């Protein structure tokens, strides 16, 4: 709803605003079961997570261990999905028959029994391409796909983005035992990689089109400002899942309830009813939708050099400054002893080592922004 | 001196011809009486009642005159000699028993003969009875003289044995010739009164004989007419605008109408009041002012959707000169789409809705535009922060045909230029245009033509474009069959349409269009049967054609598959009759019945569902096709409109009413605020019409010589078949919408208090209402039970609300206004829990509308500064300065929780979160 965003901006000008707010109400815990995961139709394990609904004022994950989870086929075949701890269940790969429909039966440790509706096996078509375009504020990533079988109309995408970034100053030295010594190559903290996973629900549909085509569906926006993702090299892995229309609608409801709010014309939040039912207590709500699908994926890389040269890209190190510490043991120990300052380079006046140039640990050690110096396997 | 008096009295003297055959009350014309300090008026009234004499005099000359004398069967001349001895006052009596009282000079009655004769040939014997003084330029006379003149109404020969006669005519503005609506026309003894209707027309049934007709109207100088009533006849009245009378006492015309009027729950606003109320950006806004009235609410500041007495926003019939306006807003509801320069008055019927209106459950908002100036071309222009407007009006044929043309447009794009870079290419604009033409064919026939359009356009960064538009035409013919009966015949066409389009992605480029059209024909008759019965009856018929959704590709490369939801057609007809029966002076009843019939028409294919099961898309048993013009489903029934009034005293009355309503159209919207992209839906075999009834009781008491009006009204209302929505309902492009909606029943009740002072330097009103609106859906067959089948509050249920509107006129050129509003926060659905899903914490919702957002409170302030009031200058100008939301309170519009980067954050959205100053410049020419 772009229109709404526009209106919000108008109101900001007119003095309108959004403020943080927490309702002064206390809600008793309902403790409904939450089931997440899908029956994997591919040659990978099937994973489920079972958890419980918690209070609004306490956002934490309460796993539901000790349940018995089975995938059942229409023909009576049963595949157990074992408990792997903390509410996670994993089993398979399952030898599914594409002509069969499947469902999931869950018996929790307190004896409650839950059963999903039967769902068909969806085979996800491959991603045709990932593409990207620059806008004035960042880079938009698009996915394109089509179903040669002309069966699949509904999709969900998730992504993992990984980006390389560099600290402000490359340090070739470290302060060890009162001495400035050379830093081994393996300990360099100049180049880091960080990974993020999508937290939004990204869904798309070709149901309104005359052919089963997804063309440049936006999946992610990478901003120039407030994020260093584009500062060196960026990569995104987009994973695609084929959905049924019910599954799509379920996801859309969650999306509307939890992500598409804050406009003037908000749809009213609704109850989310999935396809899992509590057999022992029909009034007990269950959150979740069981589907059966497979995953296809694609990855692209975007280098800083591919972006417009005039474009400034945020690094997070804009405020970094170097300091030079006079080369005396006391000064060095005071400056570098605590680790707040890290030596970067040597400063000679003629032949004399006059001082040691250093930067704050944040500006030198890229790991302090959350990344790792270990280069990912897929990095090219 | 003499010639001056003659000049003033000249037209009066012309009257003597009409006065020849007065009934003989007292053949000798002898006078008896005991006068103690009597004024001349008291004396004259008494003498006129005893004798056949008529008196002519200038009241102002006699203001200090008092007489004390006793007379027992004495001739007038004797009495007057005694009364006037040494007083400087004189009298003369002519052969027609007319008495002229003068100061310092004596009227020579024998001089008048030749004037009488000449006028006889010029005007004929009854020349004055069917005359319109205001329009007749060559005989324009000063109002003061008209007041003292005696008008004979009806033919001398018209004595048909009836005690009463009907006087009818138009009340007009002397300066512009425009009709004056809502002027009260009454006589004092016995107390009989009526109000002029929207054409300025009135008809009043009075006992024959000599009567003083008083005429009062807001903003107009009070006046009166002396009538000699012999039979039915015409009496047109011109009123002088108040504004020019700088030293006059301000007297309001409608000051007793709330006690005396039949109507209950009727609120009238004239545009002057509307313009005084401070509003955001200073755009005088009809709907925002209506929102300050008791019993009227809205879900928030960005919405002009009205919720009247617990009704939904789609349950209001919004009429603009008889045309139905489907979306009365601009800018997504921030402004109303009515140009304040063209609007004359607004009437809101919230409890006793007259039988002539129908088709909506909660209220009728009747907005009337002005008729153009019939005398000269004038205009006005205004410049505000967001809009400019220009209005021109004037005669096409002088005194016969006039027009008014008004337009408004926005230049809000400057606001957009302040936005961040990515919104630079956005565009937003709106305009509205009005054209009204009124034409007087002859005394008995009038034609009125209205054209109206409003249009909004949004283009967001060349991505999605939104357009919406109202288009209305109406043609009205008013015909006076005779003094007792007139008819109004109206035909017209109303349309509302919107489209949403996007070309951002060439493969998915689409355009979604929606429109609703109606063509209508109305015949309405007013029949003044007698002084105790006034009957209204009529017939109207509306043909609807609605295109619920048309989804099409919008570029050459687009692969969008066209999706067209079948057009819906229906015919709604109604017959009605109502009678206002004045049983006694104090007790009257208005009883009406309206019988409406609704036919859902083909061509259409209708889904049929298994009985007793929830309607779902999978459970369609068959789909039946109907041919063009076939009657698929008929609904109908009587609607009762009853109200009664009892006046306990002159300033205190009690009224009660009972009303039933049917509504055959629905707005599908699952947003809290009514949105321009909401879809209308006609009742069909699967979606039943809404119906409702309301019972109400009111007490009305005026204080301080009727300058302060107070009222208390209570009501209770039932609503059936109001549509609510299943969780996650799909409303757009849904070919089986009945599977996504729920039938609810509702009840609403409340009490409304109001104190109003519309006159004096300090004027305004204070209103408070306590009201509840509750809905219930407990039918397990509907597929979903809301809140366990219990009553739950509607979105717009705000139990307490209070408003103060105050205006203080420091002097004629400077006034200040302030208003204050408080209301309970509206209900919302809050999350009851949190779960982790798809890599983010997310909220879980349950009980609908179980909680409330924080309360609402706002204070606004404005100043109106007018230029000088000299009449003879080229332009008159005025400034309005003000501050909206003076305290800068961040009133919540909504409260919501968002999942962002994996975590849940709660937010409060305020539309206007700080004090907003504004300035407006207006110029009249």
Interface residues (C-beta under 8 A of the other chain):
Chain A: X2 X3 X6 X7 X8 X9 X10 X11 X13 X14 X15 X16 X17 X18 X19 X20 X21 X22 X23 X25 X27 X29 X30 X32 X34 X36 X49 X51 X52 X53 X54 X55 X56 X58 X59 X61 X135 X136 X137 X158 X197 X198 X199 X200 X201 X208 X209 X210 X211 X213 X215 X216 X249 X251 X252 X253 X254 X256 X257 X258 X259 X261 X262 X264 X265 X266 X267 X268 X269 X270 X271 X272 X273 X287 X288
Chain B: X300 X302 X303 X332 X333 X415 X416 X418 X419 X420 X421 X422 X423 X426 X428 X458 X460 X461 X463 X464 X466 X505 X506 X507 X508 X510 X551 X559 X560 X561 X563 X670 X671 X672 X673 X675 X677 X725 X726 X727 X728 X795 X829 X830 X831 X832 X833 X834 X835 X836 X837 X838 X839 X840 X841 X842 X843 X844 X845 X846 X848 X851 X885 X888 X890 X892 X893 X894 X895 X896 X897 X898 X899 X900 X901 X902 X903 X904 X905 X906 X907 X908 X909 X910 X911 X912 X913 X914 X915 X916
